[in-house]
């Protein structure tokens, strides 16, 4: 009997291993990759105001929170705490880190897992 049941198990057809099923019982569609695109000024504001991000820049790393009044607060891993200003114009994002820094402007893009804002890579901190 054991031999017969083992033989049947070896003949079983169908998927093997682990299967991942979405909440619709496997009937859903796969996510479609979105192209990287520039944001409008309104989209930039919606994406960042009132939110905290972990940032990565060529000159430092840390956390930044963008305020609706065009200011931000940051905590840099090596430079410590500070404030700055940000603004948008059309699809450009500009920011100044600290009182004596030079304004940096650039495109604001989303790659799906992070934003790229001027010279910063931003990953939103979710609570």
DSSP file (Angstrom, degrees, kcal/mol; ACC not computed):
  #  RESIDUE AA STRUCTURE BP1 BP2  ACC     N-H-->O    O-->H-N    N-H-->O    O-->H-N    TCO  KAPPA ALPHA  PHI   PSI    X-CA   Y-CA   Z-CA
    1    1 A X     >        0   0    0      0, 0.0     4,-2.3     0, 0.0     5,-0.2   0.000 360.0 360.0 360.0 -44.6    0.0    0.0    0.0
    2    2 A X  H  >  +     0   0    0      1,-0.2     4,-2.1     2,-0.2     5,-0.2   0.890 360.0  52.1 -61.4 -38.3    2.8    2.4    0.9
    3    3 A X  H  > S+     0   0    0      1,-0.2     4,-1.9     2,-0.2    -1,-0.2   0.907 109.1  49.7 -65.5 -41.2    4.5    1.8   -2.4
    4    4 A X  H  > S+     0   0    0      1,-0.2     4,-1.8     2,-0.2    -2,-0.2   0.905 111.1  48.2 -65.5 -42.2    1.3    2.5   -4.4
    5    5 A X  H  X S+     0   0    0     -4,-2.3     4,-2.0     1,-0.2    -1,-0.2   0.867 110.8  51.5 -69.3 -34.2    0.6    5.8   -2.6
    6    6 A X  H  X S+     0   0    0     -4,-2.1     4,-1.7    -5,-0.2    -1,-0.2   0.878 107.7  53.4 -67.0 -36.4    4.2    6.9   -3.1
    7    7 A X  H  X S+     0   0    0     -4,-1.9     4,-0.8     1,-0.2    -2,-0.2   0.888 108.7  49.0 -64.6 -39.2    3.9    6.1   -6.8
    8    8 A X  H >X S+     0   0    0     -4,-1.8     3,-0.6     1,-0.2     4,-0.6   0.892 108.0  53.6 -67.4 -40.4    0.7    8.3   -7.1
    9    9 A X  H >< S+     0   0    0     -4,-2.0     3,-0.8     1,-0.3    -1,-0.2   0.875 106.7  52.8 -63.3 -35.5    2.4   11.2   -5.3
   10   10 A X  H 3< S+     0   0    0     -4,-1.7    -1,-0.3     1,-0.2    -2,-0.2   0.730 108.5  51.0 -71.4 -21.3    5.2   11.1   -7.8
   11   11 A X  H << S+     0   0    0     -4,-0.8    -1,-0.2    -3,-0.6    -2,-0.2   0.480  80.1 125.5 -93.9  -3.9    2.8   11.2  -10.7
   12   12 A X    <<  -     0   0    0     -3,-0.8     2,-0.2    -4,-0.6    -3,-0.0  -0.249  46.7-152.5 -58.7 141.6    0.9   14.2   -9.5
   13   13 A X        +     0   0    0      2,-0.0     2,-0.2     3,-0.0    -1,-0.1  -0.665  44.8  65.9-110.8 169.4    0.7   17.1  -11.9
   14   14 A X  S    S-     0   0    0     -2,-0.2     2,-0.0     2,-0.0     0, 0.0  -0.492  89.1 -24.1 110.9 177.5    0.3   20.8  -11.4
   15   15 A X        -     0   0    0     -2,-0.2     2,-0.3     1,-0.0     4,-0.1  -0.292  58.0-157.3 -65.2 145.1    2.4   23.5   -9.9
   16   16 A X        +     0   0    0      2,-0.1     2,-0.2    -2,-0.0    -1,-0.0  -0.848  50.6  21.7-118.7 157.5    5.0   22.6   -7.4
   17   17 A X  S    S-     0   0    0     -2,-0.3     2,-0.4     2,-0.1    -2,-0.0  -0.490 106.4 -18.1  88.7-158.3    6.6   24.7   -4.7
   18   18 A X        -     0   0    0     -2,-0.2     2,-0.4     2,-0.0    -2,-0.1  -0.697  58.7-161.4 -90.4 135.0    5.3   27.9   -3.2
   19   19 A X        -     0   0    0     -2,-0.4     2,-0.5    -4,-0.1    -2,-0.1  -0.937   8.2-145.7-115.6 140.8    2.6   29.8   -5.0
   20   20 A X        -     0   0    0     -2,-0.4     2,-0.4     6,-0.0    -2,-0.0  -0.916  17.8-172.2-105.8 126.8    1.8   33.4   -4.4
   21   21 A X        -     0   0    0     -2,-0.5     4,-0.1     6,-0.0    -2,-0.0  -0.960  16.4-133.5-121.5 134.6   -1.8   34.4   -4.7
   22   22 A X    >   -     0   0    0     -2,-0.4     3,-1.4     1,-0.1     4,-0.5  -0.212  40.0 -90.4 -76.4 176.5   -3.2   37.9   -4.6
   23   23 A X  T 3  S+     0   0    0      1,-0.3    -1,-0.1     2,-0.2    -2,-0.0   0.615 122.1  67.3 -64.0 -13.2   -6.3   38.9   -2.5
   24   24 A X  T >  S-     0   0    0      1,-0.0     3,-0.9     0, 0.0    -1,-0.3   0.119 123.4 -97.6 -95.0  21.0   -8.5   38.1   -5.5
   25   25 A X  T <  S-     0   0    0     -3,-1.4    -2,-0.2     1,-0.2    -4,-0.0   0.775  79.6 -53.2  72.1  25.3   -7.8   34.4   -5.4
   26   26 A X  T 3  S+     0   0    0     -4,-0.5    -1,-0.2     3,-0.0    -3,-0.1   0.439 118.5 106.5  90.6  -0.2   -5.1   34.6   -8.1
   27   27 A X    <   +     0   0    0     -3,-0.9    -2,-0.1    -5,-0.1    -4,-0.0   0.504  54.9 101.6 -90.1  -4.0   -7.4   36.3  -10.6
   28   28 A X  S    S-     0   0    0      1,-0.1     2,-0.3    -6,-0.0    -6,-0.1  -0.088  72.9-108.3 -74.6 176.3   -5.8   39.7  -10.2
   29   29 A X        -     0   0    0      1,-0.1     2,-0.1     3,-0.0    -1,-0.1  -0.723  30.4-104.4-105.1 157.2   -3.3   41.3  -12.6
   30   30 A X        -     0   0    0     -2,-0.3     2,-0.1     1,-0.1    -1,-0.1  -0.487  46.4 -95.6 -73.9 147.8    0.4   41.9  -12.2
   31   31 A X        -     0   0    0     -2,-0.1     2,-0.5     1,-0.1    -1,-0.1  -0.388  38.0-132.4 -63.0 142.2    1.5   45.4  -11.4
   32   32 A X        -     0   0    0     -3,-0.1     2,-0.1    -2,-0.1    -1,-0.1  -0.842  21.1-114.1 -99.4 131.0    2.5   47.3  -14.5
   33   33 A X        -     0   0    0     -2,-0.5     2,-0.4     1,-0.1    79,-0.1  -0.390  29.1-141.8 -63.1 136.3    5.8   49.2  -14.3
   34   34 A X        -     0   0    0     -2,-0.1     2,-0.1    77,-0.1    -1,-0.1  -0.801  19.1-111.8 -99.9 141.7    5.3   52.9  -14.6
   35   35 A X        -     0   0    0     -2,-0.4     2,-0.3     1,-0.1    75,-0.1  -0.396  35.4-103.4 -69.4 149.5    7.8   55.1  -16.5
   36   36 A X        +     0   0    0     75,-0.1     2,-0.3    73,-0.1    75,-0.1  -0.590  54.4 172.2 -70.0 129.8   10.0   57.5  -14.6
   37   37 A X        -     0   0    0     73,-0.5    73,-0.7    -2,-0.3     2,-0.2  -0.958  35.1-103.9-141.3 157.9    8.5   60.9  -15.1
   38   38 A X  B     -A  109   0A   0     -2,-0.3     2,-0.3    71,-0.2    71,-0.2  -0.545  36.5-129.1 -78.3 147.6    8.9   64.5  -13.8
   39   39 A X        -     0   0    0     69,-2.0    69,-0.2    52,-0.3     2,-0.1  -0.658  15.3-121.6 -93.8 151.9    6.3   65.8  -11.4
   40   40 A X     >  -     0   0    0     -2,-0.3     4,-2.3     1,-0.1    51,-0.2  -0.393  36.3-100.0 -78.8 169.0    4.4   69.1  -11.7
   41   41 A X  H  > S+     0   0    0     49,-0.6     4,-2.2     1,-0.2     5,-0.2   0.911 125.5  49.5 -57.9 -43.9    4.7   71.6   -8.9
   42   42 A X  H  > S+     0   0    0      1,-0.2     4,-2.1     2,-0.2    -1,-0.2   0.891 110.6  49.8 -64.4 -39.4    1.4   70.6   -7.4
   43   43 A X  H  > S+     0   0    0      2,-0.2     4,-2.0     1,-0.2    -1,-0.2   0.874 108.7  53.1 -67.0 -36.9    2.4   66.9   -7.5
   44   44 A X  H  X S+     0   0    0     -4,-2.3     4,-1.7     2,-0.2     5,-0.3   0.946 109.4  48.5 -62.3 -48.2    5.7   67.7   -5.8
   45   45 A X  H  X S+     0   0    0     -4,-2.2     4,-2.3     1,-0.2     3,-0.3   0.920 112.0  48.8 -59.1 -45.1    3.9   69.5   -3.0
   46   46 A X  H  < S+     0   0    0     -4,-2.1    -1,-0.2     1,-0.2    -2,-0.2   0.872 111.2  51.9 -61.6 -37.0    1.4   66.6   -2.5
   47   47 A X  H  < S+     0   0    0     -4,-2.0    -1,-0.2    -5,-0.2    -2,-0.2   0.801 124.7  19.4 -71.8 -29.9    4.3   64.1   -2.5
   48   48 A X  H >< S+     0   0    0     -4,-1.7     3,-2.1    -3,-0.3    18,-0.5   0.758  84.6 111.1-117.2 -28.6    6.4   65.8    0.2
   49   49 A X  B 3< S+b   66   0A   0     -4,-2.3    18,-0.2    -5,-0.3     3,-0.1  -0.275  95.7   3.2 -62.4 128.0    4.5   68.2    2.5
   50   50 A X  T 3  S+     0   0    0     16,-3.1     2,-0.3     1,-0.3    -1,-0.3   0.556 108.5 113.5  79.3   9.4    4.1   67.0    6.0
   51   51 A X    <   -     0   0    0     -3,-2.1    15,-1.7    15,-0.4     2,-0.4  -0.817  58.2-137.4-116.8 154.0    6.1   63.8    5.4
   52   52 A X  E     -C   65   0A   0     73,-0.4    73,-2.9    -2,-0.3     2,-0.3  -0.902  23.2-174.8-110.2 137.9    9.4   62.6    6.7
   53   53 A X  E     -CD  64 124A   0     11,-2.9    11,-2.5    -2,-0.4     2,-0.6  -0.933  28.5-126.4-129.4 150.4   12.0   61.0    4.4
   54   54 A X  E     -CD  63 123A   0     69,-2.8    69,-2.2    -2,-0.3     2,-0.3  -0.881  39.6-157.2 -89.1 126.9   15.3   59.3    4.7
   55   55 A X  E     -CD  62 122A   0      7,-2.7     7,-1.9    -2,-0.6     2,-0.4  -0.801  17.9-164.7-112.3 152.8   17.7   61.1    2.4
   56   56 A X  E     +CD  61 121A   0     65,-1.7    65,-2.2    -2,-0.3     2,-0.3  -0.997  19.4 163.3-131.8 126.1   20.9   60.2    0.7
   57   57 A X  E >   -C   60   0A   0      3,-2.5     3,-1.0    -2,-0.4    63,-0.1  -0.880  51.5-107.9-134.7 166.1   23.1   62.8   -0.9
   58   58 A X  T 3  S+     0   0    0     61,-0.4     3,-0.1    -2,-0.3    62,-0.1   0.780 121.5  41.5 -66.4 -24.3   26.7   62.9   -2.1
   59   59 A X  T 3  S-     0   0    0      1,-0.2     2,-0.3    -3,-0.0    -1,-0.2   0.263 126.9 -21.3-108.6  12.3   27.5   65.2    0.9
   60   60 A X  E <   -C   57   0A   0     -3,-1.0    -3,-2.5    18,-0.1     2,-0.3  -0.901  48.6-129.4 163.9 169.6   25.4   63.5    3.6
   61   61 A X  E     +C   56   0A   0     -2,-0.3    16,-3.6    -5,-0.2    17,-0.4  -0.961  44.9  98.0-139.0 153.1   22.6   61.2    4.8
   62   62 A X  E     -CE  55  76A   0     -7,-1.9    -7,-2.7    -2,-0.3     2,-0.4  -0.974  63.6 -50.7 167.1-148.8   19.8   61.6    7.3
   63   63 A X  E     -CE  54  75A   0     12,-1.9    12,-2.6    -2,-0.3     2,-0.4  -0.952  39.4-172.9-126.9 143.5   16.2   62.4    7.7
   64   64 A X  E     -CE  53  74A   0    -11,-2.5   -11,-2.9    -2,-0.4     2,-0.5  -0.998  10.0-160.8-138.8 139.7   14.2   65.4    6.4
   65   65 A X  E     -CE  52  73A   0      8,-2.6     8,-1.9    -2,-0.4     2,-0.4  -0.989  15.9-145.8-120.8 125.1   10.6   66.6    7.0
   66   66 A X  E     -bE  49  72A   0    -15,-1.7   -16,-3.1   -18,-0.5   -15,-0.4  -0.771  12.5-153.5 -94.7 130.6    9.1   69.1    4.5
   67   67 A X    >   -     0   0    0      4,-3.0     3,-1.4    -2,-0.4     4,-0.1  -0.687  24.0-120.1-102.6 155.2    6.7   71.7    5.8
   68   68 A X  T 3  S+     0   0    0      1,-0.3    -1,-0.1    -2,-0.3   -19,-0.1   0.723 107.5  67.5 -65.8 -22.9    3.9   73.4    3.9
   69   69 A X  T 3  S-     0   0    0      2,-0.1    -1,-0.3     1,-0.1     3,-0.1   0.346 122.1 -97.8 -83.0   8.6    5.5   76.9    4.4
   70   70 A X  S <  S+     0   0    0     -3,-1.4    16,-2.9     1,-0.3     2,-0.3   0.621  90.8 108.9  87.3  13.1    8.5   76.0    2.1
   71   71 A X  E     - F   0  85A   0     14,-0.3    -4,-3.0    -4,-0.1    -1,-0.3  -0.744  46.3-164.1-113.0 165.9   10.8   75.1    5.0
   72   72 A X  E     -EF  66  84A   0     12,-2.0    12,-2.1    -2,-0.3     2,-0.4  -0.989  11.8-143.0-146.1 156.3   12.2   71.8    6.1
   73   73 A X  E     -EF  65  83A   0     -8,-1.9    -8,-2.6    -2,-0.3     2,-0.3  -0.942  23.9-174.2-115.5 138.7   14.0   70.4    9.1
   74   74 A X  E     -EF  64  82A   0      8,-2.7     8,-2.0    -2,-0.4     2,-0.4  -0.946  23.9-155.8-135.3 158.3   16.7   67.8    8.8
   75   75 A X  E     -EF  63  81A   0    -12,-2.6   -12,-1.9    -2,-0.3     2,-0.3  -0.920  22.1-159.8-130.3 102.4   18.9   65.6   10.9
   76   76 A X  E  >  -EF  62  80A   0      4,-3.1     4,-1.3    -2,-0.4   -14,-0.3  -0.625  21.7-128.7 -87.7 143.1   22.1   64.7    9.1
   77   77 A X  T  4 S+     0   0    0    -16,-3.6   -15,-0.1    -2,-0.3    -1,-0.1   0.810 105.3  14.3 -59.9 -31.9   24.1   61.7   10.3
   78   78 A X  T  4 S+     0   0    0    -17,-0.4    -1,-0.2     2,-0.1   -16,-0.1   0.720 129.1  47.7-114.5 -31.2   27.3   63.7   10.5
   79   79 A X  T  4 S-     0   0    0      1,-0.3     2,-0.2     3,-0.0    -2,-0.1   0.621  94.2-143.3 -89.9 -13.6   26.4   67.4   10.4
   80   80 A X  E  <  -F   76   0A   0     -4,-1.3    -4,-3.1     2,-0.0    -1,-0.3  -0.509  46.2 -10.5  87.6-157.2   23.6   67.2   13.0
   81   81 A X  E     +F   75   0A   0     -6,-0.2     2,-0.3    -2,-0.2    -6,-0.2  -0.403  67.6 144.9 -82.0 154.9   20.3   69.2   12.9
   82   82 A X  E     -F   74   0A   0     -8,-2.0    -8,-2.7    -2,-0.1     2,-0.3  -0.980  34.2-124.0-170.5 176.7   19.5   72.0   10.6
   83   83 A X  E     +F   73   0A   0     -2,-0.3    15,-1.8   -10,-0.2     2,-0.3  -0.873  25.3 169.4-129.5 164.2   16.8   73.8    8.6
   84   84 A X  E     -FG  72  97A   0    -12,-2.1   -12,-2.0    -2,-0.3     2,-0.4  -0.916  27.0-109.3-158.5-176.7   16.4   74.7    5.0
   85   85 A X  E     -FG  71  96A   0     11,-1.6    11,-2.6    -2,-0.3     2,-0.3  -0.946  23.6-172.2-127.7 148.5   14.1   76.0    2.4
   86   86 A X  E     + G   0  95A   0    -16,-2.9     2,-0.3    -2,-0.4     9,-0.2  -0.963   7.0 169.3-135.8 155.5   12.4   74.4   -0.6
   87   87 A X  E     - G   0  94A   0      7,-2.2     7,-3.0    -2,-0.3     2,-0.4  -0.981  20.4-138.2-157.2 161.8   10.3   75.6   -3.5
   88   88 A X  E     - G   0  93A   0     -2,-0.3     2,-0.3     5,-0.2     5,-0.2  -0.933  11.8-176.9-123.9 150.0    8.9   74.3   -6.8
   89   89 A X  E >   - G   0  92A   0      3,-1.9     3,-2.8    -2,-0.4     2,-0.4  -0.895  68.9 -47.4-146.8 113.9    8.7   76.1  -10.1
   90   90 A X  T 3  S-     0   0    0     -2,-0.3   -49,-0.6     1,-0.3   -48,-0.1  -0.476 125.9 -23.5  56.2-115.3    6.9   74.2  -13.0
   91   91 A X  T 3  S+     0   0    0     -2,-0.4    17,-0.8   -51,-0.2     2,-0.3   0.252 115.8 106.1-108.6  12.4    8.5   70.8  -12.7
   92   92 A X  E <   -GH  89 107A   0     -3,-2.8    -3,-1.9    15,-0.2     2,-0.5  -0.701  53.6-155.9 -92.3 145.3   11.7   71.9  -10.9
   93   93 A X  E     -GH  88 106A   0     13,-3.0    13,-1.9    -2,-0.3     2,-0.4  -0.983  13.2-172.8-118.1 128.0   12.4   71.3   -7.3
   94   94 A X  E     +GH  87 105A   0     -7,-3.0    -7,-2.2    -2,-0.5     2,-0.3  -0.945   5.8 173.8-123.4 144.0   14.8   73.6   -5.5
   95   95 A X  E     -GH  86 104A   0      9,-2.3     9,-2.6    -2,-0.4     2,-0.4  -0.995  19.8-155.9-147.7 152.1   16.2   73.4   -2.0
   96   96 A X  E     -G   85   0A   0    -11,-2.6   -11,-1.6    -2,-0.3     2,-0.7  -0.985  12.4-153.1-128.1 117.7   18.8   75.1    0.2
   97   97 A X  E     -G   84   0A   0     -2,-0.4   -13,-0.2     5,-0.4     4,-0.2  -0.831  65.8 -12.7 -91.1 113.1   20.3   73.1    3.1
   98   98 A X  S    S-     0   0    0    -15,-1.8     3,-0.5    -2,-0.7   -13,-0.2  -0.017  91.1 -71.6  84.5 169.7   21.4   75.6    5.8
   99   99 A X  S    S+     0   0    0      1,-0.2    -1,-0.1   -15,-0.1   -15,-0.0   0.822 127.1  35.7 -72.6 -34.4   21.7   79.4    5.9
  100  100 A X  S    S+     0   0    0     -3,-0.1    -1,-0.2     2,-0.1    -2,-0.1   0.303  90.6 116.6-105.9   9.2   24.8   79.7    3.8
  101  101 A X        -     0   0    0     -3,-0.5     2,-0.3    -4,-0.2    -3,-0.1  -0.336  67.5-110.6 -78.5 160.1   24.3   77.0    1.3
  102  102 A X        -     0   0    0     -5,-0.1    -5,-0.4     1,-0.1     2,-0.2  -0.694  37.0-104.9 -88.2 140.4   23.7   77.4   -2.4
  103  103 A X        -     0   0    0     -2,-0.3     2,-0.5    -7,-0.1    -7,-0.2  -0.475  35.1-158.4 -67.1 131.7   20.3   76.7   -3.9
  104  104 A X  E     -H   95   0A   0     -9,-2.6    -9,-2.3    -2,-0.2     2,-0.3  -0.954  10.8-175.3-113.9 129.9   20.2   73.4   -5.8
  105  105 A X  E     +H   94   0A   0     -2,-0.5     2,-0.3   -11,-0.2   -11,-0.2  -0.920  16.2 131.5-124.7 150.5   17.5   72.8   -8.4
  106  106 A X  E     -H   93   0A   0    -13,-1.9   -13,-3.0    -2,-0.3    13,-0.1  -0.976  53.9 -53.4-174.1-177.5   16.7   69.8  -10.4
  107  107 A X  E     -H   92   0A   0     -2,-0.3    11,-1.8   -15,-0.2     2,-0.5  -0.339  40.3-139.2 -70.1 154.1   14.0   67.5  -11.6
  108  108 A X  E     + I   0 117A   0    -17,-0.8   -69,-2.0   -69,-0.2     2,-0.3  -0.978  35.1 165.7-116.4 116.0   11.7   65.7   -9.1
  109  109 A X  E     -AI  38 116A   0      7,-2.4     7,-2.5    -2,-0.5     2,-0.4  -0.841  29.8-142.2-129.6 162.4   11.1   62.1  -10.2
  110  110 A X  E     - I   0 115A   0    -73,-0.7   -73,-0.5    -2,-0.3     5,-0.2  -0.996   9.1-175.1-125.9 133.6    9.7   58.9   -8.7
  111  111 A X        -     0   0    0      3,-2.8     4,-0.1    -2,-0.4   -75,-0.1   0.285  58.0 -98.6-107.5   8.4   11.2   55.5   -9.5
  112  112 A X  S    S+     0   0    0      2,-0.5     3,-0.1     1,-0.1    -2,-0.0  -0.188 118.8  40.8 103.4 -41.4    8.5   53.5   -7.6
  113  113 A X  S    S+     0   0    0      1,-0.2     2,-0.3    10,-0.0    11,-0.2   0.502 122.7  18.1-114.9  -8.9   10.5   53.0   -4.4
  114  114 A X        -     0   0    0      9,-0.1    -3,-2.8     2,-0.0    -2,-0.5  -0.987  65.6-124.8-155.7 160.2   12.1   56.4   -4.0
  115  115 A X  E     -IJ 110 122A   0      7,-2.9     7,-3.1    -2,-0.3     2,-0.5  -0.825  14.4-148.7-103.5 149.7   11.9   60.1   -5.1
  116  116 A X  E     -IJ 109 121A   0     -7,-2.5    -7,-2.4    -2,-0.3     2,-0.6  -0.973  19.5-179.7-118.2 114.5   14.8   61.9   -6.7
  117  117 A X  E >   -IJ 108 120A   0      3,-2.7     3,-2.7    -2,-0.5     2,-0.4  -0.940  59.0 -59.5-122.1 107.8   14.6   65.6   -5.7
  118  118 A X  T 3  S-     0   0    0    -11,-1.8   -11,-0.2    -2,-0.6   -13,-0.1  -0.414 124.1 -15.6  54.4-109.7   17.4   67.8   -7.1
  119  119 A X  T 3  S+     0   0    0     -2,-0.4   -61,-0.4   -15,-0.1     2,-0.4   0.196 121.3  91.3-108.0  15.8   20.5   66.1   -5.6
  120  120 A X  E <   - J   0 117A   0     -3,-2.7    -3,-2.7   -63,-0.1     2,-0.5  -0.886  61.2-147.9-115.1 142.6   18.7   64.0   -3.0
  121  121 A X  E     -DJ  56 116A   0    -65,-2.2   -65,-1.7    -2,-0.4     2,-0.5  -0.946  25.8-162.0-101.0 124.9   17.3   60.5   -3.0
  122  122 A X  E     -DJ  55 115A   0     -7,-3.1    -7,-2.9    -2,-0.5     2,-0.5  -0.935  16.2-174.4-117.9 127.8   14.2   60.4   -0.7
  123  123 A X  E     -D   54   0A   0    -69,-2.2   -69,-2.8    -2,-0.5    -9,-0.1  -0.980  31.2-123.2-118.4 119.1   12.6   57.3    0.7
  124  124 A X  E     -D   53   0A   0     -2,-0.5     2,-0.6   -71,-0.2   -71,-0.3  -0.351  16.7-132.9 -66.0 135.6    9.4   58.0    2.6
  125  125 A X        -     0   0    0    -73,-2.9   -73,-0.4    -2,-0.1     2,-0.4  -0.807  22.7-158.7 -88.6 118.1    9.3   56.9    6.3
  126  126 A X              0   0    0     -2,-0.6   -75,-0.0     1,-0.1   -73,-0.0  -0.798 360.0 360.0 -99.8 138.6    6.0   55.1    6.9
  127  127 A X              0   0    0     -2,-0.4    -1,-0.1     0, 0.0    -2,-0.0   0.473 360.0 360.0 -93.9 360.0    4.7   54.7   10.5
